[in-house]
Amino acid sequence: MTSNKLNDFLALLPIEALSRLQLEPHKIALYTTLDSVDVLNTFSEEINTPTLTYEKCMYIAAKHPIQPLKTYNDLLTCK
Amino acid sequence: MAIAAQRFRFLDQETNVPIVDFNKISDNFAYNIPEETLTELQQVTNEDAKEVLNKLQANLQSVTEQLNEFPSKLNEEINNALSSIRNLDLPTTIRDALNSLTDLDLDGLKGFIKNALNLGKAVLCGNLGFLKLFLLGFSLNKNILSGLLIALLLSWLDRICSSQVTPQSRQKSTRRELTHTLFPYKQNIHNDNAFRLMQTYHADHIRKSRALPPPRPFDTTNFLSSIVNVNTRQVRLSVQDLIKDELPPITRENIRREISSSLRTTTRGSQQHSNLLIARRELNRLPPVSPERIRNERRYRHLPEKLGHTLVNLPNVELRINTPIGSAPNPIQISLYNKYQNLRDSLQTREFRPVPGEFGTFRHHNFTQTLPALTPEEEQYLLNEKLNSDSHRWRDLHPTSEVFI
């Protein structure tokens, strides 16, 4: 369930990221870089809950950004 | 002969006027010295040469004196340049930065580098790019020297500041955060604008809280039955209309599931089947956030900060109703004034003092509880009043300038 707070946060994303945003019951895909500190400050309550929330997913993704695969070597060594 | 080839013969008639202005040459004499003059110059006696040397010696002394006075003159010129820039209508942030520049003790170049920068180094270095971008955005006056001196000053700072920001600190904080810490936010509120600011931000607060309608109850079965027997355009419109409701992901998934099960029961190629297919496609394209919310969030993005800092500073100023000469304030203005006055008095005693100058303190503050309740007439008055709002601006920067930070 999306909260107004999350919707407000999503509304401020760059337009190109907003147009590609995928929000499904068990998945959130954001095509932009997020500042983990900013996400934590904004959603500290939602992140500190025992259940898995969109906000928590966003925070984890911002904390451990996935490096884009550019070469074959990246593909071989990616985790 | 082509005109371009004759330009040195007719320099006084040259159309390129600035050349004449710069070198003070009013005719082409210098380029066509007669032979007699040249022969006279060759016949200069030794005595004449001595006189010339004496004159040169005297001139050199005056040059040395001028060189000794150079640092103080440079200082004066820099101050002149800065004061001419400060006379422009600049945002307070830039004004503060320029004030810190003039406050530096510019006692010669060495003193400038050694002592003066120790004081304001952090402030200046953290905002050097910011300052440069701003100075690029404003047209300086026609005195070229002012522009050159500012450029010189900034290039010095560039060299000195290169050691200031380490790659580690750059990774930790963005330029925006650096600006937050180095230039604490200061609300430009005084006796004359306090009442107007309160009205402006209160009106924006009402607009922001009113902008989004409450979510409507949604029934999947009704929705599907409404789109089955209509034409293609109506299907598209009714699905696009769902954007206002900002359907949660689970509801969307339910609709998709219902559509898939309905597709199995309808005949392929029928109107109902194609309508369902169109509905599914349009649903997948539907953004999760409504355009109203996007517009709202962007327009009032910095409203909590502006309103919060106005409230923090409200007890320090006096409220005044500014009306045109010869006209009395209307009853609604007076009632609003009384409400804000009561709020001001209560804020003096109430604990409404977050960390001053920190931007982002009020991001999630609920102002509905803090601001006074208004009657419908007062609300209507605030909404109809033509007030210049800057709730979309970060500090008082132009949105284009904000992009660069």
Interface residues (C-beta under 8 A of the other chain):
Chain A: M1 T2 K5 N7 D8 L10 A11 L12 L18 S19 L21 L23 E24 P25 D35 N41 T42
Chain B: T174 E246 P248 P249 I250 R252 E253 P287 P288 V289 R293 I294 N296 E297 R298 R301 G360 R363 H364
